[in-house]
């Protein structure tokens, strides 16, 4: 039978290894969640490429309508 001290040291080493692996997994999950949250934030606030494109197109249409209204007002 192994000496109690050796057995205790082995258990402590195993626990340390398990805790280290768990820390690593938690860190990876935390980074992944941060990336997902950032992606959702960008999508929610229209900061994606598609969102910017749509906003630019909308601005062009509004500008065109404003010019047409101004022209009509000058005529009237």
Secondary structure as UniProt FT lines:
FT   HELIX           4..44
FT   TURN            45..46
FT   HELIX           49..75
//
